[in-house]
Amino acid sequence: VRLYVLEHQSEKGLAHLDHLLDERPDDLHAHVRKAQIYGDMKNFPAAIQELNDVLEARPNELRVRDFLGLLYEEMKDYDRAIATYQANLAIDPTFFDSVLHLGFVSYRLKRNNEAISYLEKAIKLNPKRTESYLLFGLTYFQMEDYQSAKTKLEEGILQDPANAELHFNLGTVLDKLNQFDEAVREMQQTLELDPEHADALNYLGYSYADRGIKFEEALDLTRRAVALKPHNGYYVDSLAWALYKLGRVDEALEAIQRAASLVSDDPVIYEHLGEIFLSREERDKARDAWLHSLQLDSTNESLKKRFREMGFGEPIPTISHQSSTLVP
């Protein structure tokens, strides 16, 4: 079955499992494997039906029900996911995975206090599982309580010093706390642990470029990020910004326009586009790019100030400033 799946022959894998289940209808692993294949195929109704059939006969299979909850999460049916995980805890309140997943769903729904409650319980149940600390950090980050996020991520690193995700997220928190040198060290540690951590490559490269330091390294880092994820518009924006800072404005324009075509609703990309147009003395296009940026984010006071300083008058975006005139 694994070979069929690896060779993208899922239907043959399902047929093999059906044959196996004809002979051994109670084979739990075969039922779960069918559900996994259906899930990979995005055939969620079939996957859910398969798991519900198992649970009807064996209602105490907590891992099966937890997998069912994950399928509901993937469908963004969070109410059913929550009910499914809570059904597990009604049977066994100490079942770690469902406690953790309730914390994650609560975080996704921005029910931060509920998330914290579940995550505190998860850490008490198993302090060695670092997912809890990572999710704690993300929850506090979402609450803009960066000091608490830092504390939890550092606790996680004590449990697992080689966890690249913990180091990366600690770096983002330290940046928010204006501890740039410490943030850089965490990003560098992330890349030592995982040289292809695209988020760390992008974050560090953009940070260097935006602060006006280490331009060549910034270019190398952002290029590596884009090579790993060429269709990530935010990474392409970082590459464009590094090129712009190096004075390579023609290449920067090509990259920033590609970024805008990949992410059409990001105000920072259009702010960068305006700066690049301005460096090419294309003032009308710079003005329109900035107006479009302000249309997407009217709270950007520094851009409004820059707009006035460039002699463009009052920055009043209207629906006429469309991105289609700025991006080929």
Buried (B, 14 or more C-beta within 10 A) or exposed (E): BEEBBEEEBBEBBBEBBEEBBEEEEEEBEBBBBBBBBBBEBEBBEBBBBBBEEBBEEEEEBBEBBBBBBBBBBEBEBBEBBBEBBEBBBEEEEEBBBBBBBBBBBBBBEEBBEBBBBBBBBBBEBBBEBBBBBBBBBBBBBBBEBBEBBBBBBBBBBEBBEEBBBBBBBBBBBBBBEEBBEBBBBBBBBBBEBBEEBBBBBBBBBBBBBBEEEBBEBBBBBBBBBBEBBEEBBBBBBBBBBBBBBBEBBEBBBBBBBBBBBBBBEBBBBBBBBBBBBBBEEBBEBBBBBBBBBBBBBBEBEEBBEBBEEBEBEEBEBEEEBEBEEBBE
